[in-house]
Amino acid sequence: MLREDVRTARERDPAARSAAEVVLSYPGVHAVWVHRVAHAWWRRGLRLPARLLSQAARAATGVEIHPGATIGRRLFIDHGMGVVIGETARIGDDCMLYHSVTLGGRSARRERRHPTLGDRVVVGAGAVVLGPLVLGSDVSVGANAVVVKDAPDGAVLVGIPARDLRDQGGEEDPLAGSGRSV
């Protein structure tokens, strides 16, 4: 899985010149690797060690992923800094998050309170996705959008609160050039 993460970073970031560069200098990749260990510990009931490991990763990478979050394969966090992924968040395969993204909750209750992202979802810089909502597969979330309700497969979400551009006859992808087509 580690090789797969390195390959994913090289495919999605045109600035990545080599596997060695990714392994040594990509904090988003490091955060995902540490999360995989912390999540395994969390699932085995080693809650405090998992939290301590995730907090060490946050300090080292600027990316905060709660060890309870479920992350699919080939997640790429580009630039990393300021990303927050809450405890009950679920992220599908082949997703991409840019810097300063929050997948957060809207309540303090001990229940599902964070978003679920389908496969191949791209979330732009500074976007906030809040609550136990579901974003379908192949969704694009534009930079600084605030998403507070479910979105179907293929949605293109922009604005505050986020709206689907497809509902207004728009077809322009706010994340054009991210390696994902709408």
Steps between C-alpha positions, in 0.01 A plus 500: 500500500792738566622464141147563379488826700833612353384415147177692559689811614724484194199465268297781657770757571688623193765646734592153632826416323581165658380235742782596735378860505147387592622262772726760657310826462122459459325565834159397366638158410670471839173590675311228311766240583492584870120500493495145366698384805298711746172377349608136539580568865165682545311200361687268740388711796836672552328837508750707700809384306311561175410854608856573610638376168249707303589810702871445436420476129300824521795677661738366235283545189234763571235242406256384770332168430308348790598132536133402489456639147472242222709576193498307174790424272706756311395810694724790396524806723670771295698762696346365819514788745182564692308189392264366770316167468261417785446176690198365313602620152512244222699558183473275195773391261698734271401823675702820510500772765679832463638707788277644773213258437276413796282189514333596824201439721205720587422350839682372806282189532670161501354381172576532131566869461756534219473474119521197275678552168448258213774390263697749287388808694716812471472766774657837418716718723326646803175311447297399805274194491290476817271246659401140432428570135588284200682620189461252217779377278672730248401816689709817470491754784635843406746701706352657816158340447297416810309175450220425747273261308525179298608512136444236229762332284673744265394817682710815458465695826595865544407790729379565852286306557614272219270445204532262206598688186331233292165611644557844347611386157868543586749241387830662595700296748639725777790259532596481133851373465487287815528183298127435522249579229137584558 
